[in-house]
Amino acid sequence: MVNSKQKGNRGEVWRDIPGYEGYYQASNNGRIKSVDRVIDHPRLNQVARKSVFIKPYVSRTNGYAYVSLSREGVVIGHRVHRLILNAFLPTVDSEMQCNHINGVKYDNRLINLEWVTQSENMKHAYRTGLQESPRATSVICLDDGVVYKTAKSAARVLGGNSGESVARVCRGERSQYKGKVFAFWDDYINRCIPDFKGKYKKRGVAVG
């Protein structure tokens, strides 16, 4: 269970959360708090608001910890791990994803978080058992990172029925199938995706 009043916070460091400067801060121990501030009040002119810890909640759907932050009357839910990383190690690449190094989704200490590519994040999930590892016959779409159990299932999702055409893309015998580039899962993991030898250059997400 996530506890916003964790003990053992010696050496805890706090940083402003981007977009919420003067409102909320994040700590390297994975906690979120509001900051002392003075707010306007319709009857009392101004009211001093003391800093409080924001209690996170864990989603039953994905297991991540969230907090609701409010600014100027607008309340938005945020994943705690992204708030922590953005406060301490901001990235300008919006495509980067946050990875929990030890596989525990609600352990949001800074030392347990890192920015990774979609490819790296997916591989880590399989290594740590957070997701079931694909079979040897599985294929991955290099454009969006979606994994399919078979080449035929990938073809069907794209509105076709030619699993062999998808397999030919995986073997480097064809440049793409319905605008998508595929690779066999084993080739993807082992970084040995065959190059397409034809007219068009093979494209897709980088193998991290």
VEXKE-941212 format. One line per field, with one value per atom (N, C-alpha, C, O): residue in three letters; atom name; x, y, z. Coordinates in steps of 0.2 Angstrom, whole numbers. Layout:
// residues N
residu	(ALA ...)
atome	(CA ...)
u	(X ...)
v	(Y ...)
w	(Z ...)
This chain:
// residues 208
residu	(MET MET MET MET VAL VAL VAL VAL ASN ASN ASN ASN SER SER SER SER LYS LYS LYS LYS GLN GLN GLN GLN LYS LYS LYS LYS GLY GLY GLY GLY ASN ASN ASN ASN ARG ARG ARG ARG GLY GLY GLY GLY GLU GLU GLU GLU VAL VAL VAL VAL TRP TRP TRP TRP ARG ARG ARG ARG ASP ASP ASP ASP ILE ILE ILE ILE PRO PRO PRO PRO GLY GLY GLY GLY TYR TYR TYR TYR GLU GLU GLU GLU GLY GLY GLY GLY TYR TYR TYR TYR TYR TYR TYR TYR GLN GLN GLN GLN ALA ALA ALA ALA SER SER SER SER ASN ASN ASN ASN ASN ASN ASN ASN GLY GLY GLY GLY ARG ARG ARG ARG ILE ILE ILE ILE LYS LYS LYS LYS SER SER SER SER VAL VAL VAL VAL ASP ASP ASP ASP ARG ARG ARG ARG VAL VAL VAL VAL ILE ILE ILE ILE ASP ASP ASP ASP HIS HIS HIS HIS PRO PRO PRO PRO ARG ARG ARG ARG LEU LEU LEU LEU ASN ASN ASN ASN GLN GLN GLN GLN VAL VAL VAL VAL ALA ALA ALA ALA ARG ARG ARG ARG LYS LYS LYS LYS SER SER SER SER VAL VAL VAL VAL PHE PHE PHE PHE ILE ILE ILE ILE LYS LYS LYS LYS PRO PRO PRO PRO TYR TYR TYR TYR VAL VAL VAL VAL SER SER SER SER ARG ARG ARG ARG THR THR THR THR ASN ASN ASN ASN GLY GLY GLY GLY TYR TYR TYR TYR ALA ALA ALA ALA TYR TYR TYR TYR VAL VAL VAL VAL SER SER SER SER LEU LEU LEU LEU SER SER SER SER ARG ARG ARG ARG GLU GLU GLU GLU GLY GLY GLY GLY VAL VAL VAL VAL VAL VAL VAL VAL ILE ILE ILE ILE GLY GLY GLY GLY HIS HIS HIS HIS ARG ARG ARG ARG VAL VAL VAL VAL HIS HIS HIS HIS ARG ARG ARG ARG LEU LEU LEU LEU ILE ILE ILE ILE LEU LEU LEU LEU ASN ASN ASN ASN ALA ALA ALA ALA PHE PHE PHE PHE LEU LEU LEU LEU PRO PRO PRO PRO THR THR THR THR VAL VAL VAL VAL ASP ASP ASP ASP SER SER SER SER GLU GLU GLU GLU MET MET MET MET GLN GLN GLN GLN CYS CYS CYS CYS ASN ASN ASN ASN HIS HIS HIS HIS ILE ILE ILE ILE ASN ASN ASN ASN GLY GLY GLY GLY VAL VAL VAL VAL LYS LYS LYS LYS TYR TYR TYR TYR ASP ASP ASP ASP ASN ASN ASN ASN ARG ARG ARG ARG LEU LEU LEU LEU ILE ILE ILE ILE ASN ASN ASN ASN LEU LEU LEU LEU GLU GLU GLU GLU TRP TRP TRP TRP VAL VAL VAL VAL THR THR THR THR GLN GLN GLN GLN SER SER SER SER GLU GLU GLU GLU ASN ASN ASN ASN MET MET MET MET LYS LYS LYS LYS HIS HIS HIS HIS ALA ALA ALA ALA TYR TYR TYR TYR ARG ARG ARG ARG THR THR THR THR GLY GLY GLY GLY LEU LEU LEU LEU GLN GLN GLN GLN GLU GLU GLU GLU SER SER SER SER PRO PRO PRO PRO ARG ARG ARG ARG ALA ALA ALA ALA THR THR THR THR SER SER SER SER VAL VAL VAL VAL ILE ILE ILE ILE CYS CYS CYS CYS LEU LEU LEU LEU ASP ASP ASP ASP ASP ASP ASP ASP GLY GLY GLY GLY VAL VAL VAL VAL VAL VAL VAL VAL TYR TYR TYR TYR LYS LYS LYS LYS THR THR THR THR ALA ALA ALA ALA LYS LYS LYS LYS SER SER SER SER ALA ALA ALA ALA ALA ALA ALA ALA ARG ARG ARG ARG VAL VAL VAL VAL LEU LEU LEU LEU GLY GLY GLY GLY GLY GLY GLY GLY ASN ASN ASN ASN SER SER SER SER GLY GLY GLY GLY GLU GLU GLU GLU SER SER SER SER VAL VAL VAL VAL ALA ALA ALA ALA ARG ARG ARG ARG VAL VAL VAL VAL CYS CYS CYS CYS ARG ARG ARG ARG GLY GLY GLY GLY GLU GLU GLU GLU ARG ARG ARG ARG SER SER SER SER GLN GLN GLN GLN TYR TYR TYR TYR LYS LYS LYS LYS GLY GLY GLY GLY LYS LYS LYS LYS VAL VAL VAL VAL PHE PHE PHE PHE ALA ALA ALA ALA PHE PHE PHE PHE TRP TRP TRP TRP ASP ASP ASP ASP ASP ASP ASP ASP TYR TYR TYR TYR ILE ILE ILE ILE ASN ASN ASN ASN ARG ARG ARG ARG CYS CYS CYS CYS ILE ILE ILE ILE PRO PRO PRO PRO ASP ASP ASP ASP PHE PHE PHE PHE LYS LYS LYS LYS GLY GLY GLY GLY LYS LYS LYS LYS TYR TYR TYR TYR LYS LYS LYS LYS LYS LYS LYS LYS ARG ARG ARG ARG GLY GLY GLY GLY VAL VAL VAL VAL ALA ALA ALA ALA VAL VAL VAL VAL GLY GLY GLY GLY)
atome	(N CA C O N CA C O N CA C O N CA C O N CA C O N CA C O N CA C O N CA C O N CA C O N CA C O N CA C O N CA C O N CA C O N CA C O N CA C O N CA C O N CA C O N CA C O N CA C O N CA C O N CA C O N CA C O N CA C O N CA C O N CA C O N CA C O N CA C O N CA C O N CA C O N CA C O N CA C O N CA C O N CA C O N CA C O N CA C O N CA C O N CA C O N CA C O N CA C O N CA C O N CA C O N CA C O N CA C O N CA C O N CA C O N CA C O N CA C O N CA C O N CA C O N CA C O N CA C O N CA C O N CA C O N CA C O N CA C O N CA C O N CA C O N CA C O N CA C O N CA C O N CA C O N CA C O N CA C O N CA C O N CA C O N CA C O N CA C O N CA C O N CA C O N CA C O N CA C O N CA C O N CA C O N CA C O N CA C O N CA C O N CA C O N CA C O N CA C O N CA C O N CA C O N CA C O N CA C O N CA C O N CA C O N CA C O N CA C O N CA C O N CA C O N CA C O N CA C O N CA C O N CA C O N CA C O N CA C O N CA C O N CA C O N CA C O N CA C O N CA C O N CA C O N CA C O N CA C O N CA C O N CA C O N CA C O N CA C O N CA C O N CA C O N CA C O N CA C O N CA C O N CA C O N CA C O N CA C O N CA C O N CA C O N CA C O N CA C O N CA C O N CA C O N CA C O N CA C O N CA C O N CA C O N CA C O N CA C O N CA C O N CA C O N CA C O N CA C O N CA C O N CA C O N CA C O N CA C O N CA C O N CA C O N CA C O N CA C O N CA C O N CA C O N CA C O N CA C O N CA C O N CA C O N CA C O N CA C O N CA C O N CA C O N CA C O N CA C O N CA C O N CA C O N CA C O N CA C O N CA C O N CA C O N CA C O N CA C O N CA C O N CA C O N CA C O N CA C O N CA C O N CA C O N CA C O N CA C O N CA C O N CA C O N CA C O N CA C O N CA C O N CA C O N CA C O N CA C O N CA C O N CA C O N CA C O N CA C O N CA C O N CA C O N CA C O N CA C O N CA C O N CA C O N CA C O N CA C O N CA C O N CA C O N CA C O N CA C O N CA C O N CA C O N CA C O N CA C O N CA C O N CA C O N CA C O N CA C O N CA C O N CA C O N CA C O N CA C O N CA C O N CA C O N CA C O N CA C O N CA C O)
u	(4 0 4 10 2 6 5 -1 10 9 12 18 8 11 15 18 15 19 24 25 28 33 38 40 41 46 53 54 58 65 66 69 64 65 71 71 76 82 86 86 88 91 86 88 79 74 75 76 75 76 69 66 67 61 62 66 58 59 52 47 52 45 43 47 37 34 33 29 36 35 27 23 25 18 14 9 17 14 19 18 23 28 24 19 26 22 16 13 14 9 10 8 14 16 24 27 26 33 33 29 39 40 46 51 47 53 57 53 63 67 65 67 61 58 51 48 49 43 37 31 37 31 30 34 23 21 18 14 19 16 14 17 9 8 13 16 13 18 14 8 17 14 13 17 7 5 -1 -5 -2 -7 -12 -10 -19 -23 -29 -30 -32 -37 -44 -45 -47 -54 -59 -58 -65 -70 -73 -75 -72 -75 -69 -69 -63 -58 -52 -47 -53 -48 -42 -41 -38 -33 -32 -33 -31 -30 -24 -22 -20 -14 -15 -19 -12 -14 -7 -2 -7 -1 0 -4 7 9 6 6 4 1 4 5 4 6 0 -5 1 -4 -4 0 -10 -10 -12 -17 -7 -9 -14 -15 -16 -21 -18 -15 -19 -16 -22 -27 -21 -26 -27 -22 -33 -34 -33 -32 -33 -33 -25 -24 -21 -14 -9 -3 -11 -6 -2 2 -3 1 -2 -8 3 0 -1 3 -7 -9 -10 -11 -10 -12 -16 -15 -21 -25 -22 -21 -20 -17 -22 -25 -22 -27 -23 -19 -25 -22 -27 -30 -29 -34 -41 -44 -43 -49 -49 -55 -44 -44 -40 -34 -43 -41 -39 -43 -33 -30 -27 -23 -28 -25 -18 -18 -13 -6 -3 -4 1 5 10 14 11 16 23 28 25 32 34 39 29 31 32 36 28 29 36 40 38 45 50 55 50 55 55 61 50 50 52 55 52 54 62 65 65 72 76 81 73 76 72 70 70 65 68 74 64 66 62 56 65 61 58 54 60 57 50 50 45 38 37 32 41 40 43 42 47 51 46 41 47 42 46 52 42 45 45 40 51 52 53 58 50 52 57 55 63 68 67 69 64 63 57 55 53 47 41 35 42 36 33 37 27 24 23 22 22 21 27 26 33 39 42 45 40 42 48 48 52 58 62 62 66 69 75 76 78 83 80 83 73 70 67 63 68 65 70 75 68 72 68 63 71 67 70 76 65 67 63 58 65 61 56 56 51 45 48 46 53 56 59 58 63 67 62 63 56 51 48 46 46 43 47 45 54 58 59 59 59 60 54 54 48 42 42 39 45 45 50 49 56 61 59 61 55 53 47 45 44 38 31 26 32 26 21 15 24 20 22 28 18 19 24 22 29 34 31 28 32 29 32 38 28 31 36 36 40 45 41 44 35 31 28 25 29 26 30 36 26 29 28 23 32 31 31 35 26 26 31 31 36 41 39 42 33 30 27 28 24 20 22 19 26 28 23 24 17 12 15 18 14 16 10 5 11 5 8 14 3 5 8 12 5 7 7 4 10 10 3 1 -1 -8 -12 -17 -11 -16 -14 -18 -8 -6 -9 -12 -9 -13 -20 -23 -23 -30 -32 -37 -28 -29 -29 -33 -25 -24 -29 -29 -34 -39 -37 -41 -32 -30 -30 -33 -28 -28 -22 -21 -17 -10 -5 -1 -5 1 7 12 7 14 17 23 12 15 18 23 15 19 25 30 25 31 37 43 35 40 43 49 39 42 47 52 45 50 56 61 56 62 66 71 63 67 66 69 60 59 54 52 51 46 47 48 45 47 42 43 35 30 24 23 19 12 7 7 3 -2 1 -2 7 10 14 16 14 18 24 24 29 35 35 33 36 36 43 47 44 50 47 43 51 50 52 57 49 50 58 61 59 66 72 77 70 75 75 81 70 69 73 77 72 76 83 87 85 92 96 101 92 95 98 103 94 96 91 90 87 82 85 89 83 85 84 78 89 88 84 85 79 76 81 84 81 86 83 87 77 74 74 79 69 70 69 72 65 63 67 68 70 74 69 64 71 67 67 72 61 61 58 56 57 53 57 62 54 57 64 65 69 75 75 71 79 80 85 91 81 85 90 93)
v	(-6 0 6 6 11 18 22 23 24 28 35 35 40 47 49 55 46 48 43 40 41 36 39 45 34 36 35 32 37 36 41 39 47 52 57 62 54 58 60 55 66 68 69 69 69 70 77 82 77 83 84 80 91 93 97 102 96 100 102 99 108 111 106 104 105 101 105 110 104 108 109 104 115 117 118 121 117 118 121 121 125 129 134 137 134 138 134 137 128 125 118 116 114 107 106 109 101 99 91 88 89 81 80 84 74 73 67 63 66 60 54 48 54 48 46 42 50 48 51 49 56 59 66 69 68 74 78 75 85 89 96 98 99 106 110 108 117 121 127 128 130 135 141 143 143 149 153 150 159 163 163 165 162 161 167 169 169 174 171 165 174 172 177 183 175 180 184 189 181 185 187 192 183 185 188 189 190 193 188 186 186 181 176 178 170 165 161 159 160 156 149 147 145 138 135 136 130 127 121 118 119 113 107 106 102 96 91 92 84 79 77 76 75 73 65 62 62 55 52 54 48 45 39 36 37 31 27 29 20 16 13 11 14 12 4 1 2 -6 -8 -14 -4 -5 -7 -12 -2 -3 -3 -5 -3 -3 3 2 8 14 19 19 23 27 34 36 37 43 48 46 55 60 65 66 68 74 80 82 84 91 96 96 102 107 114 116 117 124 128 126 134 139 135 136 131 128 122 118 120 114 108 109 103 97 91 90 89 84 79 80 72 67 65 66 64 63 56 55 53 47 50 54 47 50 49 54 43 42 48 49 50 55 62 66 63 69 70 75 64 63 64 69 61 61 68 71 71 78 83 88 82 87 86 92 80 80 78 81 75 73 75 70 81 82 80 81 78 76 80 82 82 86 82 84 75 70 67 63 69 67 60 57 57 50 45 39 48 44 41 45 35 33 32 31 31 30 23 20 21 14 13 17 8 6 1 -5 2 -2 -9 -14 -9 -15 -18 -23 -15 -18 -17 -19 -13 -12 -5 0 -5 1 7 13 5 11 13 17 10 12 18 17 24 30 34 40 30 34 35 32 41 43 38 37 34 29 23 19 23 17 19 15 25 28 29 32 28 30 32 29 36 37 32 30 29 24 24 28 21 21 16 12 16 11 4 0 3 -3 -6 -11 -1 -3 -5 -9 -1 -2 -8 -12 -10 -16 -22 -27 -22 -28 -28 -34 -23 -23 -27 -31 -25 -28 -36 -39 -38 -45 -48 -54 -45 -48 -49 -53 -44 -44 -47 -48 -50 -54 -50 -52 -43 -39 -40 -39 -43 -45 -52 -53 -56 -62 -62 -58 -65 -65 -68 -73 -65 -67 -74 -75 -78 -84 -83 -77 -88 -87 -85 -82 -87 -86 -79 -77 -75 -69 -64 -65 -58 -53 -47 -46 -42 -35 -30 -30 -25 -20 -15 -12 -13 -8 -1 3 0 7 9 15 4 6 2 3 -3 -8 -13 -16 -13 -18 -25 -26 -30 -37 -41 -41 -46 -50 -57 -59 -62 -69 -72 -76 -71 -74 -68 -63 -70 -65 -65 -60 -70 -70 -66 -62 -66 -61 -54 -50 -53 -46 -44 -38 -48 -47 -45 -41 -49 -49 -42 -39 -40 -33 -28 -23 -28 -23 -24 -20 -29 -29 -34 -34 -38 -43 -50 -51 -54 -61 -65 -71 -61 -65 -64 -60 -70 -70 -71 -69 -74 -75 -68 -68 -64 -57 -54 -50 -54 -51 -55 -52 -61 -65 -63 -63 -62 -60 -53 -52 -49 -42 -44 -41 -49 -51 -54 -53 -57 -60 -55 -57 -49 -44 -45 -43 -49 -51 -46 -46 -42 -37 -31 -31 -25 -18 -17 -15 -19 -17 -21 -24 -21 -24 -19 -18 -17 -12 -6 -3 -4 2 1 6 -5 -6 -11 -15 -10 -14 -19 -17 -25 -30 -34 -34 -37 -41 -47 -46 -53 -58 -56 -53 -59 -57 -59 -55 -65 -67 -63 -61 -61 -57 -50 -47 -47 -41 -41 -36 -46 -46 -47 -44 -51 -53 -48 -48 -42 -37 -40 -38 -44 -47 -47 -52 -41 -40 -40 -36 -44 -44 -38 -35 -35 -29 -30 -36 -26 -27 -25 -20 -30 -29 -26 -25 -24 -21 -14 -11 -11 -4 1 6 -1 3 2 -4 7 6 4 7 -1 -3 2 6 3 9 6 0 10 8 10 14 8 11 7 2 11 8 3 3 -2 -8 -5 -5 -5 -2 -7 -5)
w	(0 0 0 3 -4 -4 2 4 5 11 10 9 11 10 16 15 21 27 29 34 24 24 30 30 33 38 35 29 38 36 30 25 30 25 26 24 29 30 24 19 23 17 11 5 12 7 4 7 -3 -7 -10 -13 -11 -14 -20 -19 -25 -31 -33 -32 -36 -39 -45 -49 -45 -51 -57 -56 -63 -69 -70 -70 -71 -72 -66 -66 -60 -54 -49 -43 -52 -47 -43 -45 -36 -31 -29 -24 -31 -29 -26 -21 -30 -28 -29 -33 -25 -25 -25 -22 -28 -28 -24 -25 -21 -17 -20 -24 -19 -22 -18 -20 -13 -9 -12 -10 -17 -21 -18 -19 -14 -11 -14 -18 -14 -17 -11 -7 -11 -6 -9 -14 -6 -8 -5 0 -7 -3 0 -1 5 9 4 0 4 0 2 7 0 1 -4 -10 -3 -9 -8 -2 -13 -13 -10 -12 -6 -3 -4 -3 -7 -8 -2 -3 4 10 14 17 14 19 16 19 9 5 4 -2 9 8 14 19 12 17 16 10 22 21 21 25 16 16 17 14 22 24 20 16 20 16 18 25 14 16 11 5 14 9 5 8 -1 -5 -5 -7 -3 -2 -9 -12 -12 -18 -18 -12 -23 -24 -29 -34 -29 -34 -38 -36 -45 -49 -49 -50 -49 -49 -56 -58 -61 -68 -70 -73 -68 -71 -65 -66 -59 -53 -52 -47 -55 -54 -49 -48 -46 -41 -44 -48 -42 -45 -39 -33 -41 -36 -40 -46 -37 -40 -38 -32 -43 -42 -44 -50 -41 -42 -43 -39 -49 -50 -53 -58 -50 -53 -54 -59 -49 -50 -54 -55 -58 -62 -59 -57 -58 -55 -60 -64 -60 -65 -61 -56 -63 -60 -64 -70 -60 -63 -60 -54 -64 -62 -58 -60 -52 -47 -50 -50 -54 -56 -61 -62 -65 -70 -67 -69 -62 -58 -55 -55 -52 -49 -54 -53 -60 -65 -68 -69 -69 -73 -68 -70 -61 -57 -56 -55 -56 -55 -62 -62 -66 -73 -78 -82 -80 -85 -92 -93 -96 -103 -108 -107 -114 -119 -124 -128 -123 -128 -125 -121 -128 -126 -127 -124 -131 -133 -127 -127 -123 -118 -113 -111 -110 -105 -99 -98 -93 -86 -85 -86 -82 -81 -73 -71 -70 -63 -63 -65 -61 -62 -58 -61 -52 -48 -50 -47 -55 -57 -52 -54 -47 -42 -44 -44 -47 -50 -45 -47 -39 -34 -30 -25 -32 -28 -33 -37 -31 -35 -32 -33 -28 -27 -33 -38 -33 -39 -41 -47 -36 -38 -41 -44 -41 -44 -51 -54 -53 -59 -65 -63 -71 -77 -83 -84 -87 -94 -98 -99 -102 -107 -113 -113 -119 -125 -124 -119 -128 -128 -129 -125 -133 -134 -128 -126 -124 -118 -113 -109 -112 -107 -108 -103 -114 -116 -114 -111 -116 -114 -107 -104 -103 -96 -93 -88 -95 -93 -94 -89 -99 -101 -96 -93 -95 -91 -84 -80 -81 -74 -73 -67 -78 -77 -77 -75 -78 -78 -83 -83 -89 -95 -97 -96 -99 -101 -108 -112 -108 -113 -120 -119 -125 -132 -134 -132 -138 -140 -146 -148 -147 -153 -159 -164 -160 -166 -167 -172 -161 -161 -166 -167 -168 -172 -168 -165 -170 -167 -172 -177 -172 -177 -175 -169 -179 -177 -178 -175 -180 -180 -174 -172 -170 -164 -158 -153 -159 -154 -151 -146 -155 -153 -155 -161 -150 -152 -153 -150 -158 -160 -159 -160 -157 -156 -162 -162 -168 -174 -180 -179 -185 -191 -194 -196 -194 -196 -192 -195 -186 -181 -183 -182 -184 -186 -192 -193 -197 -204 -203 -206 -199 -197 -194 -196 -189 -186 -191 -190 -196 -201 -207 -212 -206 -211 -217 -222 -216 -221 -219 -213 -222 -220 -222 -222 -224 -227 -222 -221 -217 -212 -216 -213 -221 -225 -227 -227 -229 -231 -226 -226 -220 -214 -212 -211 -213 -212 -217 -215 -223 -228 -226 -227 -223 -220 -215 -215 -210 -205 -208 -204 -213 -216 -220 -223 -221 -226 -233 -237 -235 -242 -244 -250 -240 -242 -237 -231 -240 -236 -231 -225 -232 -227 -229 -235 -224 -226 -223 -217 -228 -227 -223 -218 -225 -222 -216 -213 -213 -207 -208 -212 -204 -204 -198 -192 -199 -194 -193 -198 -187 -186 -182 -178 -183 -178 -171 -170 -166 -159 -157 -154 -159 -157 -161 -158 -167 -170 -167 -167 -165 -162 -155 -154 -151 -145 -146 -142 -151 -152 -156 -158 -158 -163 -169 -171 -172 -179 -184 -187 -184 -189 -196 -197 -201 -207 -211 -210 -214 -218 -225 -228 -227 -233 -239 -239 -243 -249 -255 -260 -255 -261 -262 -260 -265 -267 -261 -261 -256 -251 -244 -243 -241 -235 -229 -228 -225 -220 -214 -213 -212 -207 -200 -200 -195 -189 -183 -183 -177 -171 -170 -172 -167 -166 -161 -156 -162 -157 -151 -152 -145 -140 -136 -132)
